[in-house]
Amino acid sequence: QLSRFVAEMRERLGMGLIERTAAWDRLIASLTDGRVVAFVADQDARGRGVFVPFFGRLASTHRAPALLALRSGAPFFVGGAPADRAAPL
């Protein structure tokens, strides 16, 4: 029920979900059509990622958002949302 609720909420707000199958082509098409593409990048990319400094430590992050920005020419923004208002961002 939760998945259905989230899907319906996305649809009402004009959002969609791009599944992994043929995702690259759909992401590029969305960006070249002027749509906004967002990623939830809270997953450790492990050996498949690129290691970058993150709060003073190296962390493995996914390459796809940066590659999409480079290949499509779309602007790239990074944001965050702390789970606790007292937590520093």
PDB file of N, CA, C and O in Angstrom:
ATOM      1  N   GLN A   1       0.810  -1.197   0.000  1.00  0.00           N
ATOM      2  CA  GLN A   1       0.000   0.000   0.000  1.00  0.00           C
ATOM      3  C   GLN A   1       0.854   1.263   0.000  1.00  0.00           C
ATOM      4  O   GLN A   1       0.499   2.258  -0.631  1.00  0.00           O
ATOM      5  N   LEU A   2       1.976   1.221   0.707  1.00  0.00           N
ATOM      6  CA  LEU A   2       2.841   2.395   0.760  1.00  0.00           C
ATOM      7  C   LEU A   2       3.403   2.717  -0.621  1.00  0.00           C
ATOM      8  O   LEU A   2       3.449   3.881  -1.020  1.00  0.00           O
ATOM      9  N   SER A   3       3.831   1.682  -1.353  1.00  0.00           N
ATOM     10  CA  SER A   3       4.369   1.909  -2.702  1.00  0.00           C
ATOM     11  C   SER A   3       3.322   2.544  -3.605  1.00  0.00           C
ATOM     12  O   SER A   3       3.625   3.454  -4.377  1.00  0.00           O
ATOM     13  N   ARG A   4       2.097   2.061  -3.505  1.00  0.00           N
ATOM     14  CA  ARG A   4       1.021   2.617  -4.328  1.00  0.00           C
ATOM     15  C   ARG A   4       0.752   4.070  -3.950  1.00  0.00           C
ATOM     16  O   ARG A   4       0.569   4.916  -4.825  1.00  0.00           O
ATOM     17  N   PHE A   5       0.727   4.362  -2.646  1.00  0.00           N
ATOM     18  CA  PHE A   5       0.513   5.729  -2.171  1.00  0.00           C
ATOM     19  C   PHE A   5       1.601   6.661  -2.703  1.00  0.00           C
ATOM     20  O   PHE A   5       1.300   7.748  -3.197  1.00  0.00           O
ATOM     21  N   VAL A   6       2.865   6.238  -2.605  1.00  0.00           N
ATOM     22  CA  VAL A   6       3.983   7.063  -3.080  1.00  0.00           C
ATOM     23  C   VAL A   6       3.879   7.270  -4.585  1.00  0.00           C
ATOM     24  O   VAL A   6       4.098   8.381  -5.069  1.00  0.00           O
ATOM     25  N   ALA A   7       3.548   6.219  -5.337  1.00  0.00           N
ATOM     26  CA  ALA A   7       3.407   6.337  -6.791  1.00  0.00           C
ATOM     27  C   ALA A   7       2.289   7.309  -7.155  1.00  0.00           C
ATOM     28  O   ALA A   7       2.450   8.130  -8.058  1.00  0.00           O
ATOM     29  N   GLU A   8       1.159   7.223  -6.461  1.00  0.00           N
ATOM     30  CA  GLU A   8       0.044   8.136  -6.727  1.00  0.00           C
ATOM     31  C   GLU A   8       0.406   9.575  -6.379  1.00  0.00           C
ATOM     32  O   GLU A   8       0.025  10.499  -7.097  1.00  0.00           O
ATOM     33  N   MET A   9       1.131   9.772  -5.294  1.00  0.00           N
ATOM     34  CA  MET A   9       1.558  11.116  -4.896  1.00  0.00           C
ATOM     35  C   MET A   9       2.504  11.698  -5.943  1.00  0.00           C
ATOM     36  O   MET A   9       2.376  12.862  -6.323  1.00  0.00           O
ATOM     37  N   ARG A  10       3.444  10.893  -6.402  1.00  0.00           N
ATOM     38  CA  ARG A  10       4.361  11.360  -7.454  1.00  0.00           C
ATOM     39  C   ARG A  10       3.587  11.787  -8.690  1.00  0.00           C
ATOM     40  O   ARG A  10       3.842  12.847  -9.263  1.00  0.00           O
ATOM     41  N   GLU A  11       2.636  10.947  -9.094  1.00  0.00           N
ATOM     42  CA  GLU A  11       1.861  11.244 -10.296  1.00  0.00           C
ATOM     43  C   GLU A  11       1.078  12.543 -10.137  1.00  0.00           C
ATOM     44  O   GLU A  11       1.032  13.356 -11.060  1.00  0.00           O
ATOM     45  N   ARG A  12       0.465  12.745  -8.976  1.00  0.00           N
ATOM     46  CA  ARG A  12      -0.284  13.983  -8.724  1.00  0.00           C
ATOM     47  C   ARG A  12       0.605  15.214  -8.793  1.00  0.00           C
ATOM     48  O   ARG A  12       0.160  16.288  -9.198  1.00  0.00           O
ATOM     49  N   LEU A  13       1.854  15.056  -8.399  1.00  0.00           N
ATOM     50  CA  LEU A  13       2.794  16.174  -8.401  1.00  0.00           C
ATOM     51  C   LEU A  13       3.540  16.318  -9.727  1.00  0.00           C
ATOM     52  O   LEU A  13       4.407  17.181  -9.863  1.00  0.00           O
ATOM     53  N   GLY A  14       3.202  15.473 -10.704  1.00  0.00           N
ATOM     54  CA  GLY A  14       3.838  15.556 -12.014  1.00  0.00           C
ATOM     55  C   GLY A  14       5.201  14.896 -12.075  1.00  0.00           C
ATOM     56  O   GLY A  14       5.998  15.186 -12.967  1.00  0.00           O
ATOM     57  N   MET A  15       5.471  14.014 -11.133  1.00  0.00           N
ATOM     58  CA  MET A  15       6.761  13.319 -11.102  1.00  0.00           C
ATOM     59  C   MET A  15       6.600  11.905 -11.632  1.00  0.00           C
ATOM     60  O   MET A  15       5.497  11.359 -11.667  1.00  0.00           O
ATOM     61  N   GLY A  16       7.704  11.331 -12.038  1.00  0.00           N
ATOM     62  CA  GLY A  16       7.711   9.949 -12.488  1.00  0.00           C
ATOM     63  C   GLY A  16       8.923   9.236 -11.934  1.00  0.00           C
ATOM     64  O   GLY A  16       9.812   9.852 -11.346  1.00  0.00           O
ATOM     65  N   LEU A  17       8.949   7.949 -12.125  1.00  0.00           N
ATOM     66  CA  LEU A  17      10.060   7.128 -11.675  1.00  0.00           C
ATOM     67  C   LEU A  17      10.635   6.433 -12.894  1.00  0.00           C
ATOM     68  O   LEU A  17       9.896   5.822 -13.667  1.00  0.00           O
ATOM     69  N   ILE A  18      11.928   6.517 -13.073  1.00  0.00           N
ATOM     70  CA  ILE A  18      12.583   5.846 -14.191  1.00  0.00           C
ATOM     71  C   ILE A  18      13.235   4.585 -13.652  1.00  0.00           C
ATOM     72  O   ILE A  18      14.137   4.647 -12.816  1.00  0.00           O
ATOM     73  N   GLU A  19      12.776   3.451 -14.133  1.00  0.00           N
ATOM     74  CA  GLU A  19      13.341   2.171 -13.708  1.00  0.00           C
ATOM     75  C   GLU A  19      14.720   1.983 -14.338  1.00  0.00           C
ATOM     76  O   GLU A  19      15.070   2.669 -15.298  1.00  0.00           O
ATOM     77  N   ARG A  20      15.485   1.065 -13.800  1.00  0.00           N
ATOM     78  CA  ARG A  20      16.852   0.847 -14.282  1.00  0.00           C
ATOM     79  C   ARG A  20      16.917   0.370 -15.727  1.00  0.00           C
ATOM     80  O   ARG A  20      17.891   0.660 -16.422  1.00  0.00           O
ATOM     81  N   THR A  21      15.907  -0.353 -16.194  1.00  0.00           N
ATOM     82  CA  THR A  21      15.902  -0.851 -17.568  1.00  0.00           C
ATOM     83  C   THR A  21      15.835   0.332 -18.529  1.00  0.00           C
ATOM     84  O   THR A  21      14.886   1.114 -18.485  1.00  0.00           O
ATOM     85  N   ALA A  22      16.821   0.464 -19.380  1.00  0.00           N
ATOM     86  CA  ALA A  22      16.910   1.557 -20.362  1.00  0.00           C
ATOM     87  C   ALA A  22      16.923   2.927 -19.694  1.00  0.00           C
ATOM     88  O   ALA A  22      16.507   3.915 -20.299  1.00  0.00           O
ATOM     89  N   ALA A  23      17.394   2.992 -18.468  1.00  0.00           N
ATOM     90  CA  ALA A  23      17.367   4.245 -17.712  1.00  0.00           C
ATOM     91  C   ALA A  23      18.224   5.329 -18.350  1.00  0.00           C
ATOM     92  O   ALA A  23      17.802   6.483 -18.419  1.00  0.00           O
ATOM     93  N   TRP A  24      19.425   4.979 -18.820  1.00  0.00           N
ATOM     94  CA  TRP A  24      20.337   5.989 -19.357  1.00  0.00           C
ATOM     95  C   TRP A  24      19.677   6.781 -20.476  1.00  0.00           C
ATOM     96  O   TRP A  24      19.703   8.012 -20.465  1.00  0.00           O
ATOM     97  N   ASP A  25      19.081   6.079 -21.451  1.00  0.00           N
ATOM     98  CA  ASP A  25      18.441   6.759 -22.582  1.00  0.00           C
ATOM     99  C   ASP A  25      17.269   7.625 -22.121  1.00  0.00           C
ATOM    100  O   ASP A  25      17.085   8.735 -22.620  1.00  0.00           O
ATOM    101  N   ARG A  26      16.484   7.129 -21.182  1.00  0.00           N
ATOM    102  CA  ARG A  26      15.344   7.908 -20.687  1.00  0.00           C
ATOM    103  C   ARG A  26      15.805   9.121 -19.896  1.00  0.00           C
ATOM    104  O   ARG A  26      15.183  10.181 -19.974  1.00  0.00           O
ATOM    105  N   LEU A  27      16.884   8.983 -19.136  1.00  0.00           N
ATOM    106  CA  LEU A  27      17.416  10.119 -18.378  1.00  0.00           C
ATOM    107  C   LEU A  27      17.932  11.203 -19.322  1.00  0.00           C
ATOM    108  O   LEU A  27      17.628  12.382 -19.141  1.00  0.00           O
ATOM    109  N   ILE A  28      18.709  10.806 -20.325  1.00  0.00           N
ATOM    110  CA  ILE A  28      19.228  11.774 -21.307  1.00  0.00           C
ATOM    111  C   ILE A  28      18.061  12.464 -22.013  1.00  0.00           C
ATOM    112  O   ILE A  28      18.069  13.685 -22.174  1.00  0.00           O
ATOM    113  N   ALA A  29      17.059  11.691 -22.435  1.00  0.00           N
ATOM    114  CA  ALA A  29      15.895  12.278 -23.115  1.00  0.00           C
ATOM    115  C   ALA A  29      15.170  13.262 -22.202  1.00  0.00           C
ATOM    116  O   ALA A  29      14.762  14.334 -22.649  1.00  0.00           O
ATOM    117  N   SER A  30      15.008  12.913 -20.948  1.00  0.00           N
ATOM    118  CA  SER A  30      14.338  13.817 -20.002  1.00  0.00           C
ATOM    119  C   SER A  30      15.104  15.124 -19.859  1.00  0.00           C
ATOM    120  O   SER A  30      14.509  16.202 -19.865  1.00  0.00           O
ATOM    121  N   LEU A  31      16.421  15.029 -19.731  1.00  0.00           N
ATOM    122  CA  LEU A  31      17.239  16.239 -19.574  1.00  0.00           C
ATOM    123  C   LEU A  31      17.228  17.099 -20.829  1.00  0.00           C
ATOM    124  O   LEU A  31      17.126  18.322 -20.740  1.00  0.00           O
ATOM    125  N   THR A  32      17.332  16.472 -21.996  1.00  0.00           N
ATOM    126  CA  THR A  32      17.335  17.264 -23.229  1.00  0.00           C
ATOM    127  C   THR A  32      15.960  17.871 -23.509  1.00  0.00           C
ATOM    128  O   THR A  32      15.855  18.852 -24.245  1.00  0.00           O
ATOM    129  N   ASP A  33      14.902  17.291 -22.924  1.00  0.00           N
ATOM    130  CA  ASP A  33      13.557  17.869 -23.038  1.00  0.00           C
ATOM    131  C   ASP A  33      13.314  18.963 -22.007  1.00  0.00           C
ATOM    132  O   ASP A  33      12.225  19.533 -21.950  1.00  0.00           O
ATOM    133  N   GLY A  34      14.329  19.259 -21.187  1.00  0.00           N
ATOM    134  CA  GLY A  34      14.203  20.323 -20.199  1.00  0.00           C
ATOM    135  C   GLY A  34      13.584  19.898 -18.881  1.00  0.00           C
ATOM    136  O   GLY A  34      13.245  20.744 -18.053  1.00  0.00           O
ATOM    137  N   ARG A  35      13.432  18.605 -18.676  1.00  0.00           N
ATOM    138  CA  ARG A  35      12.869  18.127 -17.408  1.00  0.00           C
ATOM    139  C   ARG A  35      13.938  18.122 -16.322  1.00  0.00           C
ATOM    140  O   ARG A  35      15.134  18.126 -16.613  1.00  0.00           O
ATOM    141  N   VAL A  36      13.501  18.113 -15.088  1.00  0.00           N
ATOM    142  CA  VAL A  36      14.395  18.012 -13.935  1.00  0.00           C
ATOM    143  C   VAL A  36      14.534  16.534 -13.587  1.00  0.00           C
ATOM    144  O   VAL A  36      13.543  15.806 -13.525  1.00  0.00           O
ATOM    145  N   VAL A  37      15.756  16.104 -13.363  1.00  0.00           N
ATOM    146  CA  VAL A  37      16.032  14.729 -12.951  1.00  0.00           C
ATOM    147  C   VAL A  37      16.671  14.785 -11.571  1.00  0.00           C
ATOM    148  O   VAL A  37      17.628  15.528 -11.355  1.00  0.00           O
ATOM    149  N   ALA A  38      16.150  14.009 -10.648  1.00  0.00           N
ATOM    150  CA  ALA A  38      16.687  13.990  -9.285  1.00  0.00           C
ATOM    151  C   ALA A  38      17.124  12.580  -8.913  1.00  0.00           C
ATOM    152  O   ALA A  38      16.507  11.595  -9.319  1.00  0.00           O
ATOM    153  N   PHE A  39      18.184  12.500  -8.144  1.00  0.00           N
ATOM    154  CA  PHE A  39      18.702  11.227  -7.646  1.00  0.00           C
ATOM    155  C   PHE A  39      18.702  11.263  -6.127  1.00  0.00           C
ATOM    156  O   PHE A  39      18.978  12.298  -5.520  1.00  0.00           O
ATOM    157  N   VAL A  40      18.395  10.144  -5.529  1.00  0.00           N
ATOM    158  CA  VAL A  40      18.610   9.971  -4.098  1.00  0.00           C
ATOM    159  C   VAL A  40      19.923   9.209  -4.010  1.00  0.00           C
ATOM    160  O   VAL A  40      19.983   8.009  -4.281  1.00  0.00           O
ATOM    161  N   ALA A  41      20.961   9.917  -3.633  1.00  0.00           N
ATOM    162  CA  ALA A  41      22.313   9.350  -3.699  1.00  0.00           C
ATOM    163  C   ALA A  41      22.846   9.032  -2.316  1.00  0.00           C
ATOM    164  O   ALA A  41      23.926   9.485  -1.937  1.00  0.00           O
ATOM    165  N   ASP A  42      22.091   8.258  -1.571  1.00  0.00           N
ATOM    166  CA  ASP A  42      22.535   7.924  -0.222  1.00  0.00           C
ATOM    167  C   ASP A  42      23.097   6.508  -0.134  1.00  0.00           C
ATOM    168  O   ASP A  42      23.263   5.967   0.959  1.00  0.00           O
ATOM    169  N   GLN A  43      23.385   5.922  -1.268  1.00  0.00           N
ATOM    170  CA  GLN A  43      23.892   4.556  -1.291  1.00  0.00           C
ATOM    171  C   GLN A  43      25.393   4.539  -1.529  1.00  0.00           C
ATOM    172  O   GLN A  43      25.916   5.349  -2.296  1.00  0.00           O
ATOM    173  N   ASP A  44      26.080   3.624  -0.877  1.00  0.00           N
ATOM    174  CA  ASP A  44      27.512   3.428  -1.080  1.00  0.00           C
ATOM    175  C   ASP A  44      27.703   2.724  -2.420  1.00  0.00           C
ATOM    176  O   ASP A  44      27.182   1.626  -2.614  1.00  0.00           O
ATOM    177  N   ALA A  45      28.436   3.332  -3.344  1.00  0.00           N
ATOM    178  CA  ALA A  45      28.646   2.748  -4.666  1.00  0.00           C
ATOM    179  C   ALA A  45      29.715   1.659  -4.656  1.00  0.00           C
ATOM    180  O   ALA A  45      29.906   0.967  -5.656  1.00  0.00           O
ATOM    181  N   ARG A  46      30.397   1.508  -3.554  1.00  0.00           N
ATOM    182  CA  ARG A  46      31.447   0.493  -3.375  1.00  0.00           C
ATOM    183  C   ARG A  46      32.484   0.589  -4.488  1.00  0.00           C
ATOM    184  O   ARG A  46      32.896   1.695  -4.840  1.00  0.00           O
ATOM    185  N   GLY A  47      32.910  -0.517  -5.042  1.00  0.00           N
ATOM    186  CA  GLY A  47      33.955  -0.529  -6.065  1.00  0.00           C
ATOM    187  C   GLY A  47      33.529   0.020  -7.405  1.00  0.00           C
ATOM    188  O   GLY A  47      34.380   0.334  -8.237  1.00  0.00           O
ATOM    189  N   ARG A  48      32.226   0.146  -7.641  1.00  0.00           N
ATOM    190  CA  ARG A  48      31.736   0.667  -8.926  1.00  0.00           C
ATOM    191  C   ARG A  48      31.781   2.184  -8.987  1.00  0.00           C
ATOM    192  O   ARG A  48      31.693   2.768 -10.067  1.00  0.00           O
ATOM    193  N   GLY A  49      31.919   2.822  -7.841  1.00  0.00           N
ATOM    194  CA  GLY A  49      31.868   4.277  -7.791  1.00  0.00           C
ATOM    195  C   GLY A  49      33.229   4.924  -7.916  1.00  0.00           C
ATOM    196  O   GLY A  49      34.234   4.265  -8.182  1.00  0.00           O
ATOM    197  N   VAL A  50      33.236   6.213  -7.720  1.00  0.00           N
ATOM    198  CA  VAL A  50      34.463   6.994  -7.699  1.00  0.00           C
ATOM    199  C   VAL A  50      34.585   7.560  -6.282  1.00  0.00           C
ATOM    200  O   VAL A  50      33.603   8.015  -5.697  1.00  0.00           O
ATOM    201  N   PHE A  51      35.801   7.523  -5.745  1.00  0.00           N
ATOM    202  CA  PHE A  51      36.008   7.988  -4.372  1.00  0.00           C
ATOM    203  C   PHE A  51      36.300   9.483  -4.367  1.00  0.00           C
ATOM    204  O   PHE A  51      37.204   9.955  -5.058  1.00  0.00           O
ATOM    205  N   VAL A  52      35.530  10.213  -3.587  1.00  0.00           N
ATOM    206  CA  VAL A  52      35.667  11.667  -3.485  1.00  0.00           C
ATOM    207  C   VAL A  52      35.681  12.056  -2.012  1.00  0.00           C
ATOM    208  O   VAL A  52      35.142  11.333  -1.175  1.00  0.00           O
ATOM    209  N   PRO A  53      36.298  13.204  -1.688  1.00  0.00           N
ATOM    210  CA  PRO A  53      36.284  13.654  -0.292  1.00  0.00           C
ATOM    211  C   PRO A  53      34.862  13.999   0.151  1.00  0.00           C
ATOM    212  O   PRO A  53      34.133  14.686  -0.564  1.00  0.00           O
ATOM    213  N   PHE A  54      34.482  13.525   1.314  1.00  0.00           N
ATOM    214  CA  PHE A  54      33.159  13.780   1.868  1.00  0.00           C
ATOM    215  C   PHE A  54      33.316  13.970   3.363  1.00  0.00           C
ATOM    216  O   PHE A  54      33.545  13.009   4.098  1.00  0.00           O
ATOM    217  N   PHE A  55      33.192  15.222   3.815  1.00  0.00           N
ATOM    218  CA  PHE A  55      33.391  15.556   5.226  1.00  0.00           C
ATOM    219  C   PHE A  55      34.724  15.020   5.747  1.00  0.00           C
ATOM    220  O   PHE A  55      34.797  14.459   6.841  1.00  0.00           O
ATOM    221  N   GLY A  56      35.774  15.203   4.946  1.00  0.00           N
ATOM    222  CA  GLY A  56      37.118  14.829   5.374  1.00  0.00           C
ATOM    223  C   GLY A  56      37.475  13.370   5.195  1.00  0.00           C
ATOM    224  O   GLY A  56      38.577  12.960   5.561  1.00  0.00           O
ATOM    225  N   ARG A  57      36.579  12.577   4.646  1.00  0.00           N
ATOM    226  CA  ARG A  57      36.856  11.158   4.414  1.00  0.00           C
ATOM    227  C   ARG A  57      36.538  10.822   2.968  1.00  0.00           C
ATOM    228  O   ARG A  57      35.667  11.441   2.358  1.00  0.00           O
ATOM    229  N   LEU A  58      37.245   9.840   2.418  1.00  0.00           N
ATOM    230  CA  LEU A  58      36.922   9.401   1.068  1.00  0.00           C
ATOM    231  C   LEU A  58      35.674   8.522   1.109  1.00  0.00           C
ATOM    232  O   LEU A  58      35.557   7.627   1.945  1.00  0.00           O
ATOM    233  N   ALA A  59      34.750   8.790   0.196  1.00  0.00           N
ATOM    234  CA  ALA A  59      33.504   8.025   0.122  1.00  0.00           C
ATOM    235  C   ALA A  59      33.249   7.639  -1.332  1.00  0.00           C
ATOM    236  O   ALA A  59      33.487   8.433  -2.242  1.00  0.00           O
ATOM    237  N   SER A  60      32.771   6.436  -1.542  1.00  0.00           N
ATOM    238  CA  SER A  60      32.458   5.961  -2.887  1.00  0.00           C
ATOM    239  C   SER A  60      31.078   6.468  -3.286  1.00  0.00           C
ATOM    240  O   SER A  60      30.090   6.216  -2.597  1.00  0.00           O
ATOM    241  N   THR A  61      31.022   7.180  -4.396  1.00  0.00           N
ATOM    242  CA  THR A  61      29.760   7.747  -4.855  1.00  0.00           C
ATOM    243  C   THR A  61      29.509   7.342  -6.302  1.00  0.00           C
ATOM    244  O   THR A  61      30.441   7.018  -7.038  1.00  0.00           O
ATOM    245  N   HIS A  62      28.257   7.365  -6.696  1.00  0.00           N
ATOM    246  CA  HIS A  62      27.887   6.966  -8.053  1.00  0.00           C
ATOM    247  C   HIS A  62      28.322   8.025  -9.065  1.00  0.00           C
ATOM    248  O   HIS A  62      28.332   9.220  -8.769  1.00  0.00           O
ATOM    249  N   ARG A  63      28.675   7.570 -10.248  1.00  0.00           N
ATOM    250  CA  ARG A  63      29.148   8.457 -11.320  1.00  0.00           C
ATOM    251  C   ARG A  63      28.017   9.026 -12.171  1.00  0.00           C
ATOM    252  O   ARG A  63      28.179  10.079 -12.789  1.00  0.00           O
ATOM    253  N   ALA A  64      26.889   8.351 -12.208  1.00  0.00           N
ATOM    254  CA  ALA A  64      25.818   8.689 -13.148  1.00  0.00           C
ATOM    255  C   ALA A  64      25.383  10.153 -13.117  1.00  0.00           C
ATOM    256  O   ALA A  64      25.266  10.747 -14.189  1.00  0.00           O
ATOM    257  N   PRO A  65      25.135  10.774 -11.968  1.00  0.00           N
ATOM    258  CA  PRO A  65      24.687  12.170 -12.012  1.00  0.00           C
ATOM    259  C   PRO A  65      25.682  13.104 -12.707  1.00  0.00           C
ATOM    260  O   PRO A  65      25.281  13.946 -13.510  1.00  0.00           O
ATOM    261  N   ALA A  66      26.960  12.962 -12.406  1.00  0.00           N
ATOM    262  CA  ALA A  66      27.963  13.822 -13.042  1.00  0.00           C
ATOM    263  C   ALA A  66      28.080  13.517 -14.531  1.00  0.00           C
ATOM    264  O   ALA A  66      28.189  14.440 -15.339  1.00  0.00           O
ATOM    265  N   LEU A  67      28.059  12.240 -14.908  1.00  0.00           N
ATOM    266  CA  LEU A  67      28.140  11.873 -16.326  1.00  0.00           C
ATOM    267  C   LEU A  67      26.943  12.406 -17.100  1.00  0.00           C
ATOM    268  O   LEU A  67      27.091  12.881 -18.225  1.00  0.00           O
ATOM    269  N   LEU A  68      25.758  12.328 -16.504  1.00  0.00           N
ATOM    270  CA  LEU A  68      24.567  12.863 -17.174  1.00  0.00           C
ATOM    271  C   LEU A  68      24.691  14.366 -17.400  1.00  0.00           C
ATOM    272  O   LEU A  68      24.341  14.865 -18.470  1.00  0.00           O
ATOM    273  N   ALA A  69      25.181  15.077 -16.411  1.00  0.00           N
ATOM    274  CA  ALA A  69      25.358  16.527 -16.556  1.00  0.00           C
ATOM    275  C   ALA A  69      26.359  16.834 -17.661  1.00  0.00           C
ATOM    276  O   ALA A  69      26.131  17.727 -18.477  1.00  0.00           O
ATOM    277  N   LEU A  70      27.464  16.099 -17.691  1.00  0.00           N
ATOM    278  CA  LEU A  70      28.481  16.333 -18.720  1.00  0.00           C
ATOM    279  C   LEU A  70      27.961  16.005 -20.112  1.00  0.00           C
ATOM    280  O   LEU A  70      28.191  16.766 -21.051  1.00  0.00           O
ATOM    281  N   ARG A  71      27.269  14.892 -20.257  1.00  0.00           N
ATOM    282  CA  ARG A  71      26.813  14.453 -21.581  1.00  0.00           C
ATOM    283  C   ARG A  71      25.609  15.225 -22.097  1.00  0.00           C
ATOM    284  O   ARG A  71      25.448  15.377 -23.308  1.00  0.00           O
ATOM    285  N   SER A  72      24.761  15.717 -21.198  1.00  0.00           N
ATOM    286  CA  SER A  72      23.550  16.412 -21.638  1.00  0.00           C
ATOM    287  C   SER A  72      23.714  17.927 -21.638  1.00  0.00           C
ATOM    288  O   SER A  72      22.950  18.638 -22.292  1.00  0.00           O
ATOM    289  N   GLY A  73      24.718  18.425 -20.902  1.00  0.00           N
ATOM    290  CA  GLY A  73      24.880  19.863 -20.760  1.00  0.00           C
ATOM    291  C   GLY A  73      23.948  20.463 -19.717  1.00  0.00           C
ATOM    292  O   GLY A  73      23.911  21.682 -19.547  1.00  0.00           O
ATOM    293  N   ALA A  74      23.199  19.624 -19.020  1.00  0.00           N
ATOM    294  CA  ALA A  74      22.254  20.106 -17.999  1.00  0.00           C
ATOM    295  C   ALA A  74      23.011  20.554 -16.759  1.00  0.00           C
ATOM    296  O   ALA A  74      24.056  19.987 -16.440  1.00  0.00           O
ATOM    297  N   PRO A  75      22.506  21.561 -16.053  1.00  0.00           N
ATOM    298  CA  PRO A  75      23.144  21.965 -14.798  1.00  0.00           C
ATOM    299  C   PRO A  75      23.020  20.860 -13.757  1.00  0.00           C
ATOM    300  O   PRO A  75      22.115  20.027 -13.810  1.00  0.00           O
ATOM    301  N   PHE A  76      23.934  20.876 -12.829  1.00  0.00           N
ATOM    302  CA  PHE A  76      24.013  19.829 -11.801  1.00  0.00           C
ATOM    303  C   PHE A  76      24.041  20.490 -10.436  1.00  0.00           C
ATOM    304  O   PHE A  76      24.901  21.330 -10.171  1.00  0.00           O
ATOM    305  N   PHE A  77      23.123  20.127  -9.578  1.00  0.00           N
ATOM    306  CA  PHE A  77      23.043  20.699  -8.233  1.00  0.00           C
ATOM    307  C   PHE A  77      23.071  19.580  -7.204  1.00  0.00           C
ATOM    308  O   PHE A  77      22.552  18.489  -7.443  1.00  0.00           O
ATOM    309  N   VAL A  78      23.671  19.853  -6.076  1.00  0.00           N
ATOM    310  CA  VAL A  78      23.725  18.883  -4.983  1.00  0.00           C
ATOM    311  C   VAL A  78      23.030  19.491  -3.775  1.00  0.00           C
ATOM    312  O   VAL A  78      23.222  20.667  -3.465  1.00  0.00           O
ATOM    313  N   GLY A  79      22.236  18.702  -3.107  1.00  0.00           N
ATOM    314  CA  GLY A  79      21.548  19.175  -1.910  1.00  0.00           C
ATOM    315  C   GLY A  79      21.566  18.103  -0.842  1.00  0.00           C
ATOM    316  O   GLY A  79      21.965  16.963  -1.084  1.00  0.00           O
ATOM    317  N   GLY A  80      21.135  18.483   0.321  1.00  0.00           N
ATOM    318  CA  GLY A  80      21.080  17.524   1.417  1.00  0.00           C
ATOM    319  C   GLY A  80      19.961  17.879   2.366  1.00  0.00           C
ATOM    320  O   GLY A  80      19.476  19.010   2.391  1.00  0.00           O
ATOM    321  N   ALA A  81      19.563  16.909   3.136  1.00  0.00           N
ATOM    322  CA  ALA A  81      18.506  17.115   4.120  1.00  0.00           C
ATOM    323  C   ALA A  81      18.866  16.353   5.383  1.00  0.00           C
ATOM    324  O   ALA A  81      18.782  15.126   5.413  1.00  0.00           O
ATOM    325  N   PRO A  82      19.267  17.071   6.427  1.00  0.00           N
ATOM    326  CA  PRO A  82      19.613  16.364   7.665  1.00  0.00           C
ATOM    327  C   PRO A  82      18.371  15.745   8.310  1.00  0.00           C
ATOM    328  O   PRO A  82      17.276  16.301   8.234  1.00  0.00           O
ATOM    329  N   ALA A  83      18.557  14.605   8.935  1.00  0.00           N
ATOM    330  CA  ALA A  83      17.448  13.930   9.604  1.00  0.00           C
ATOM    331  C   ALA A  83      17.069  14.639  10.900  1.00  0.00           C
ATOM    332  O   ALA A  83      15.958  14.468  11.403  1.00  0.00           O
ATOM    333  N   ASP A  84      17.987  15.431  11.438  1.00  0.00           N
ATOM    334  CA  ASP A  84      17.780  16.105  12.716  1.00  0.00           C
ATOM    335  C   ASP A  84      18.152  17.574  12.540  1.00  0.00           C
ATOM    336  O   ASP A  84      19.241  17.873  12.050  1.00  0.00           O
ATOM    337  N   ARG A  85      17.284  18.484  12.923  1.00  0.00           N
ATOM    338  CA  ARG A  85      17.566  19.915  12.755  1.00  0.00           C
ATOM    339  C   ARG A  85      18.839  20.344  13.465  1.00  0.00           C
ATOM    340  O   ARG A  85      19.496  21.293  13.037  1.00  0.00           O
ATOM    341  N   ALA A  86      19.191  19.665  14.530  1.00  0.00           N
ATOM    342  CA  ALA A  86      20.395  20.022  15.282  1.00  0.00           C
ATOM    343  C   ALA A  86      21.661  19.495  14.613  1.00  0.00           C
ATOM    344  O   ALA A  86      22.766  19.928  14.940  1.00  0.00           O
ATOM    345  N   ALA A  87      21.501  18.560  13.676  1.00  0.00           N
ATOM    346  CA  ALA A  87      22.667  17.972  13.013  1.00  0.00           C
ATOM    347  C   ALA A  87      23.233  18.950  11.994  1.00  0.00           C
ATOM    348  O   ALA A  87      22.475  19.543  11.226  1.00  0.00           O
ATOM    349  N   PRO A  88      24.550  19.131  11.973  1.00  0.00           N
ATOM    350  CA  PRO A  88      25.148  20.022  10.972  1.00  0.00           C
ATOM    351  C   PRO A  88      25.070  19.399   9.587  1.00  0.00           C
ATOM    352  O   PRO A  88      25.131  18.178   9.446  1.00  0.00           O
ATOM    353  N   LEU A  89      24.937  20.227   8.580  1.00  0.00           N
ATOM    354  CA  LEU A  89      24.894  19.743   7.201  1.00  0.00           C
ATOM    355  C   LEU A  89      26.191  20.060   6.527  1.00  0.00           C
ATOM    356  O   LEU A  89      26.371  19.739   5.353  1.00  0.00           O
TER     357      LEU A  89
END
